[in-house]
Amino acid sequence: MPSTDTLASSQLKQQTASAHRGLDTQPLLRELLSPQLTLARYVEALTVFYGFYSDYESLTLRRCAGLGLDLQVRRKLPLLERDFAALGTSLPSRQSVGLGVAIADQDQALGMLYVMEGSTLGGQVIARCLSQSLGLTESYGAAYFHSYGSAVVPRWQETQAALNAFQAHGGSVQQMVATAILAFTDLESRLKH
């Protein structure tokens, strides 16, 4: 058994830490944690996430088929659509403003999935803040940030296990890392606009 430092999940965490920190410093993302968050700024943030998932979710999940993950439950676009509907807001147009991260194979798809699924952990913190600042709940306007509810940790562990198993069968951790860094950078770029 490889040491935990050599596992794909550990390498991804270590090698993407700087890109992840860059994302976490974005003002719009930080505002989601603020008691002064306005509904307009919240909708702006949802619009950013909607664009990101519109660009990458479908292809990422298709490329991850056969890895033993329940991919249907990992879809975030329906949650975002539910949030827009609950808030009485029209869905944004699906015009891409992203960097065009390539998802040509499973290595790249797993790098993107690492970012998408990792966001569910931080989403739990944001969900609590949204409840306090705007009164939003899983059933009213914050389904995306509640994602898996109490199943967040087990789903994250499943994702980590899939990353590590793919690596054990010859998957390229460096490709996963490169794509995850691009995904963090893409999302950071969207949050700046």
C-alpha positions in Angstrom: 0.0 0.0 0.0 1.4 3.4 -1.0 2.1 6.0 1.8 -0.7 8.6 2.1 1.7 11.2 0.8 1.9 9.4 -2.6 -1.8 8.9 -3.0 -3.5 10.9 -5.7 -5.9 12.6 -3.2 -3.0 13.7 -1.0 -0.9 14.9 -4.0 -3.9 16.9 -5.4 -4.4 18.6 -2.0 -0.7 19.5 -1.7 0.0 20.5 -5.2 -3.2 22.6 -5.7 -3.0 24.3 -2.3 -1.8 27.6 -3.8 -4.4 27.7 -6.5 -7.1 26.9 -3.9 -5.9 29.7 -1.6 -6.1 32.1 -4.6 -9.7 31.1 -5.1 -10.6 31.5 -1.5 -9.3 35.1 -1.4 -11.8 36.3 -4.1 -14.1 39.0 -2.7 -17.3 37.6 -4.1 -16.6 34.2 -2.5 -15.6 35.7 0.8 -18.8 37.8 0.8 -20.8 34.6 0.9 -19.5 34.2 4.5 -20.5 37.8 5.5 -23.6 38.7 7.6 -23.9 41.8 5.2 -24.3 39.6 2.1 -27.0 41.0 -0.1 -29.3 38.9 -2.2 -28.0 40.6 -5.4 -24.4 39.6 -4.6 -25.6 36.1 -3.7 -27.3 35.8 -7.1 -24.2 37.0 -8.7 -22.2 34.3 -7.1 -24.8 31.6 -8.1 -24.5 32.9 -11.7 -20.7 32.3 -11.6 -21.1 28.8 -10.3 -23.9 28.1 -12.8 -21.6 29.2 -15.7 -18.7 27.0 -14.3 -20.9 23.9 -14.0 -22.6 24.6 -17.3 -19.2 24.5 -19.0 -17.8 21.5 -17.3 -20.2 19.3 -15.4 -21.7 17.2 -18.1 -18.4 16.3 -19.9 -16.6 15.7 -16.6 -19.2 13.3 -15.3 -19.4 11.4 -18.7 -15.6 11.0 -18.6 -15.8 9.7 -15.0 -18.2 6.9 -15.9 -17.0 3.5 -14.9 -15.2 4.7 -11.8 -17.7 3.4 -9.3 -19.2 6.7 -8.3 -22.9 7.6 -8.3 -22.6 10.4 -10.9 -26.3 11.3 -11.1 -26.3 12.4 -7.4 -23.1 14.5 -8.0 -24.8 16.8 -10.5 -24.9 20.4 -9.3 -26.7 22.1 -12.1 -30.1 20.9 -11.0 -29.4 22.3 -7.5 -28.4 25.7 -8.9 -31.5 25.7 -11.1 -33.6 25.0 -8.1 -31.9 27.9 -6.2 -32.6 30.3 -9.1 -36.3 29.2 -9.2 -36.7 29.5 -5.4 -35.3 33.0 -5.6 -37.6 33.9 -8.5 -34.6 34.6 -10.7 -34.3 33.7 -14.3 -31.5 31.2 -15.3 -28.5 33.0 -16.6 -27.6 32.5 -20.2 -25.0 29.8 -20.8 -22.3 32.0 -22.3 -18.9 30.7 -21.3 -16.5 33.2 -19.8 -14.1 30.5 -18.6 -10.7 29.5 -19.6 -11.8 26.5 -21.5 -10.2 23.8 -19.4 -9.7 20.6 -21.5 -11.5 17.5 -20.2 -10.3 15.1 -22.9 -9.8 12.0 -20.8 -10.4 10.5 -17.4 -7.2 12.0 -15.9 -8.4 15.5 -16.7 -12.0 14.7 -15.7 -10.8 13.5 -12.3 -8.8 16.7 -11.8 -12.0 18.7 -12.5 -14.0 16.4 -10.3 -11.6 17.0 -7.4 -12.4 20.7 -7.6 -16.1 20.2 -8.0 -16.5 17.7 -5.2 -14.1 19.4 -2.9 -16.3 22.5 -3.1 -19.0 20.6 -1.3 -16.9 20.7 1.8 -16.6 24.5 1.8 -20.2 24.7 0.7 -21.3 23.4 4.1 -19.7 26.4 5.8 -21.2 28.8 3.3 -24.7 27.1 3.8 -24.6 27.9 7.5 -23.6 31.6 6.7 -26.4 31.9 4.1 -28.9 30.7 6.7 -27.9 33.5 9.0 -27.4 36.3 6.5 -30.3 35.7 4.1 -32.4 33.1 5.7 -31.7 30.6 2.9 -32.1 26.9 3.4 -31.6 23.7 1.4 -35.2 24.0 0.2 -35.2 27.8 -0.3 -32.4 29.2 -2.3 -29.3 27.3 -1.0 -29.7 23.8 -2.4 -26.3 24.1 -4.2 -24.4 24.8 -1.0 -26.2 22.1 0.9 -25.4 19.6 -1.9 -25.2 16.3 -0.1 -26.3 17.4 3.4 -25.1 15.0 6.0 -23.6 12.8 3.3 -20.9 15.4 2.3 -18.0 13.6 4.1 -18.9 10.1 2.8 -19.2 11.4 -0.8 -15.9 13.2 -0.5 -14.3 10.0 0.8 -15.8 8.1 -2.2 -14.2 10.7 -4.5 -10.9 10.4 -2.8 -11.1 6.6 -3.1 -11.9 6.9 -6.8 -8.9 9.2 -7.4 -6.6 6.8 -5.6 -8.0 3.7 -7.3 -7.6 5.4 -10.7 -4.0 6.3 -9.8 -3.3 2.6 -8.8 -4.5 1.5 -12.2 -2.1 3.8 -14.1 -3.9 7.2 -13.9 -1.7 10.3 -14.2 -1.7 12.3 -11.0 0.2 15.1 -12.8 -2.6 15.4 -15.3 -5.2 15.4 -12.5 -3.2 18.1 -10.7 -2.7 20.2 -13.8 -6.4 20.1 -14.6 -7.4 20.9 -11.0 -5.1 23.9 -11.0 -6.7 25.1 -14.2 -10.1 24.6 -12.8 -9.3 26.6 -9.6 -7.8 29.3 -11.9 -10.9 29.2 -14.2 -13.3 29.7 -11.2 -11.1 32.4 -9.7 -11.2 34.2 -13.1 -15.0 34.0 -13.2 -15.3 35.4 -9.7 -13.2 38.4 -10.6 -15.5 39.5 -13.4 
